[in-house]
């Protein structure tokens, strides 16, 4: 039977997961809220090839402000009226910039935490059989190098309002699973990115900066702290794991990461190296980009995901990952339009 899935938000992971679900003939429903920066029609245009290739699939949008409990409930009822059932609910929308969360602490906790309660409470009332995934974050582990790698049993050490909210959302997810016997789970996603990562994040900022410098559109790149280590995977594979989790035999929480540490300067070496440039000649330190409480090192131990669900980490190394995204950014900077999404790696 054809499945219906709600994916909250229209960001990087929501787009990536939509590609995956459309390839499996799902009815996909993306949510949006009033935002002058969001062009819904432009977002939907990236799925034209998917809908043509998989004619049994469908894609629509529904209004849903995840900070408003009534809005979430009304959005769920809207989908039920159209599709009769909601098989899967992927709660990916969030206040996702860690640095900005220090400037809007209450909003970060409401958006990233309370929204999980609003979503699950509405599902409990109207569609209790829906399988629910909450996008938790590796930031909840705190990043103490002495505790790496982190697994599902590692202690939580919250160092930002962003992680406070995500930790709250994860605990709410666990509460509904244990109290109401709902299929609800979460994944601690470690750093991840693909062609949809924008320049408000370090990964996107570095690649966009390298492209613009190579094209002589700018002459320097301002960055903050570079003395950190992150476990980076292609978002395509992290989203694949989300789907695997909601198609598991029982709800279970997982760490999602490659299990490898990449230094902050590694990203620069690869992005600028793509153009044969030395990043040291262009990167300028910007104190305003420092976090109040830096997370030093985040590395995953994905053993449980590998053993339970057959998830495969390390399908692409960091250099090839950066090159893949840099090639896409470069085409955009050159003004090339209608760039098709190339996903030869997404085979599972």
C-alpha positions in Angstrom: 0.0 0.0 0.0 1.3 3.5 -0.9 2.5 5.4 2.1 2.1 9.0 3.1 4.7 10.9 5.0 4.9 14.4 6.5 8.3 16.1 6.6 8.4 19.3 8.6 10.3 22.1 7.1 11.9 22.7 3.6 15.6 22.7 4.6 18.5 20.6 3.5 17.4 17.3 5.1 13.7 17.8 4.2 14.7 18.2 0.5 17.1 15.2 0.7 14.6 12.9 2.4 11.9 14.0 0.0 14.0 12.7 -2.9 14.4 9.4 -1.1 10.7 8.9 -0.3 9.5 10.0 -3.8 11.8 7.3 -5.2 9.8 4.8 -3.1 6.5 6.1 -4.4 5.4 7.9 -1.3 2.9 10.7 -1.0 5.2 13.3 0.5 3.8 16.4 2.4 6.3 19.2 3.1 5.4 21.8 5.7 6.0 25.5 5.5 5.4 28.7 7.6 5.1 32.3 6.7 8.6 33.5 5.8 9.6 36.2 3.4 12.8 34.4 2.6 11.1 31.2 1.6 10.0 30.7 -2.0 7.8 27.5 -1.8 7.5 27.2 -5.6 11.3 27.3 -6.0 11.7 24.6 -3.4 9.1 22.4 -5.1 10.8 22.8 -8.5 13.8 20.7 -7.5 11.5 17.7 -7.4 10.2 17.9 -11.0 12.5 15.2 -12.2 11.5 12.9 -9.3 7.8 13.2 -10.0 8.4 12.5 -13.7 10.6 9.5 -12.9 8.3 8.1 -10.2 4.8 8.9 -11.5 3.1 7.0 -8.6 4.6 9.4 -6.1 3.1 12.8 -5.2 4.3 15.9 -3.4 2.2 18.7 -1.8 2.7 21.3 0.9 0.7 22.2 4.0 1.0 25.2 6.3 2.4 24.3 9.7 4.1 26.6 12.1 5.9 24.2 14.5 5.9 26.8 17.3 2.1 26.8 17.3 0.3 23.8 18.7 -3.0 24.5 16.9 -1.1 25.0 13.6 0.5 21.6 13.9 -2.8 19.9 14.8 -4.6 21.7 11.9 -1.9 20.6 9.5 -2.1 17.0 10.5 -5.9 17.1 10.1 -5.5 18.7 6.7 -3.3 15.8 5.6 -5.7 13.2 7.0 -8.6 14.7 5.1 -6.6 14.3 1.8 -4.7 11.1 2.3 -6.8 9.3 5.0 -3.7 8.1 6.8 -0.2 9.4 7.8 2.2 6.5 7.9 5.4 8.5 8.9 6.1 11.9 10.4 9.7 13.2 10.1 10.1 16.2 12.4 13.1 17.9 10.8 12.2 21.6 11.0 14.2 23.4 13.7 16.1 26.5 14.7 19.2 24.9 13.2 21.9 27.5 13.6 23.8 26.9 16.9 25.4 30.3 17.0 22.0 32.1 16.5 20.5 30.1 19.3 22.5 32.1 21.9 20.7 35.2 20.6 17.2 33.7 20.9 17.4 31.2 23.7 13.7 30.8 24.4 12.8 30.6 20.7 15.5 27.8 20.3 13.9 25.8 23.1 10.4 26.3 21.9 11.2 25.6 18.2 13.5 22.6 18.9 11.9 21.1 22.0 8.2 22.1 22.5 7.4 21.4 18.9 8.1 17.7 19.5 5.4 17.7 22.2 2.9 19.6 19.9 3.5 17.1 17.1 3.3 14.0 19.2 0.3 15.2 21.2 -1.6 15.9 17.9 -0.6 12.5 16.5 -1.8 10.8 19.7 -5.2 12.4 19.3 -5.7 12.0 15.5 -3.3 9.4 14.1 -1.7 7.4 16.9 -0.4 4.7 14.6 1.9 7.2 12.7 5.6 6.4 13.1 7.4 9.5 14.4 11.1 10.5 13.9 12.7 13.4 15.7 16.0 14.9 14.5 18.2 15.1 17.5 21.8 16.3 17.3 25.3 15.3 18.3 25.7 18.7 19.9 23.9 17.2 22.9 27.1 15.2 23.7 29.1 18.3 24.5 32.2 17.6 22.5 34.7 16.7 25.3 37.6 15.1 23.4 38.2 12.7 26.3 34.8 11.1 25.8 35.0 10.5 22.0 33.6 8.5 20.3 30.0 9.0 21.4 27.3 6.3 21.3 23.7 5.9 22.4 24.7 5.5 26.0 27.0 8.5 26.3 26.1 11.2 28.8 24.5 14.4 27.5 26.3 17.7 28.1 24.4 20.6 26.7 26.5 23.6 25.6 24.0 25.7 23.7 20.3 26.7 23.7 20.1 24.8 20.4 21.1 21.6 22.2 18.8 22.3 25.2 15.9 22.4 22.8 17.0 19.3 20.9 17.6 17.4 24.2 14.1 18.4 25.4 12.6 17.2 22.1 14.4 13.9 22.4 13.1 13.3 25.9 9.6 14.2 24.9 9.9 11.7 22.1 11.0 9.0 24.5 8.2 10.0 26.9 5.5 9.4 24.3 7.0 6.1 23.3 7.1 4.8 26.8 3.9 6.3 28.1 1.5 5.9 25.1 3.1 3.0 23.3 3.7 5.1 20.2 6.3 4.4 17.5 8.5 7.4 18.3 12.3 7.5 18.0 15.1 9.9 17.4 18.6 10.0 15.9 21.6 11.9 17.1 22.8 13.2 13.7 26.4 14.2 13.7 27.6 16.9 11.2 26.2 16.3 7.7 25.9 18.2 4.5 25.2 18.0 0.8 24.5 20.3 -2.2 21.5 21.9 -0.2 23.7 23.1 2.7 23.6 26.9 2.7 26.3 29.4 3.6 24.9 30.2 7.1 26.7 26.9 8.2 30.5 26.5 8.3 30.5 23.8 5.6 28.6 25.9 3.2 30.3 29.1 4.1 33.8 27.6 3.4 32.7 26.2 0.0 30.9 29.3 -1.1 33.8 31.4 0.0 36.3 29.3 -1.9 34.2 29.4 -5.1 33.7 33.1 -4.9 37.4 33.8 -4.3 38.4 31.5 -7.2 36.0 33.4 -9.4 37.4 36.7 -8.1 34.0 37.8 -6.7 35.5 38.3 -3.2 39.1 38.4 -1.8 38.8 37.0 1.7 36.7 34.7 3.9 35.9 35.6 7.5 35.8 32.7 9.9 35.9 32.1 13.6 37.4 29.2 15.5 39.1 26.5 13.4 40.4 24.4 16.2 37.6 21.8 16.3 37.0 18.3 15.0 33.7 17.1 13.5 32.4 13.8 12.2 30.9 14.7 8.7 28.7 12.5 6.6 26.7 13.1 3.4 23.2 14.2 4.3 21.8 11.6 1.8 23.1 8.8 3.9 21.8 10.3 7.2 18.4 10.7 5.7 18.5 7.1 4.5 19.0 6.2 8.1 15.9 8.2 9.2 13.9 6.1 6.8 15.5 2.9 8.0 14.6 3.9 11.6 10.9 4.3 10.8 10.8 1.0 9.0 12.5 -0.9 11.8 10.8 -3.7 13.7 10.5 -1.5 16.8 11.2 2.2 17.7 14.8 2.6 18.7 17.2 5.6 18.9 20.5 5.7 17.1 23.7 7.6 16.7 24.2 8.6 13.0 27.8 9.4 12.0 30.8 8.1 10.1 33.1 7.6 13.2 35.9 9.7 11.8 37.2 13.1 13.0 37.9 15.9 10.6 39.8 19.0 11.8 38.3 22.5 11.0 41.3 23.2 8.6 40.6 20.0 6.7 37.5 21.6 5.2 39.5 24.6 4.1 42.3 22.4 2.6 39.8 20.5 0.4 37.6 23.4 -0.6 40.5 25.7 -1.6 42.5 22.8 -2.9 39.7 22.1 -5.4 40.9 25.3 -7.1 44.6 24.8 -6.4 44.6 27.7 -3.8 46.2 28.0 -0.4 43.4 28.9 2.1 45.9 30.6 4.4 46.2 33.5 1.9 42.5 34.2 2.1 41.0 33.3 5.5 40.6 36.1 8.0 39.8 35.6 11.7 36.5 37.1 12.8 36.0 37.2 16.6 32.3 37.8 16.2 31.9 34.2 14.9 33.1 32.6 18.1 30.6 30.7 20.2 30.3 31.4 24.0 30.8 27.8 24.8 32.7 26.0 22.0 32.1 22.3 21.3 35.6 20.9 20.6 35.3 17.4 19.2 32.3 15.3 18.1 32.9 11.8 16.8 30.3 9.1 16.5 30.3 5.4 17.3 27.8 4.1 14.7 28.2 0.4 15.7 24.5 0.0 16.7 23.2 1.4 13.4 25.5 -0.8 11.4 24.6 -4.0 13.3 20.9 -3.4 13.7 19.9 -1.8 10.4 22.8 -2.5 8.1 23.6 1.2 7.7 26.8 1.9 5.9 29.1 4.8 7.1 32.1 6.1 5.2 30.7 5.7 1.7 32.5 8.9 0.7 35.6 10.5 2.2 35.7 14.1 3.2 37.7 15.3 0.2 35.3 13.7 -2.3 32.3 15.0 -0.3 33.7 18.6 -0.4 34.5 18.3 -4.1 31.0 17.0 -4.8 29.4 20.0 -3.1 32.0 22.5 -4.4 31.3 21.5 -8.0 27.6 22.2 -7.4 28.3 25.6 -5.7 30.7 26.6 -8.5 28.0 26.0 -11.2 25.6 28.2 -9.2 28.2 31.0 -8.8 28.8 30.9 -12.5 25.1 31.5 -13.0 24.1 28.1 -14.4 20.4 27.4 -13.9 18.3 24.3 -13.6 21.2 22.3 -12.2 20.0 18.7 -11.9 20.6 17.0 -8.6 23.2 14.3 -9.1 22.9 11.4 -6.6 24.9 8.4 -7.9 25.9 7.7 -4.3 22.4 7.2 -3.1 22.0 3.5 -3.7 20.5 1.4 -0.9 
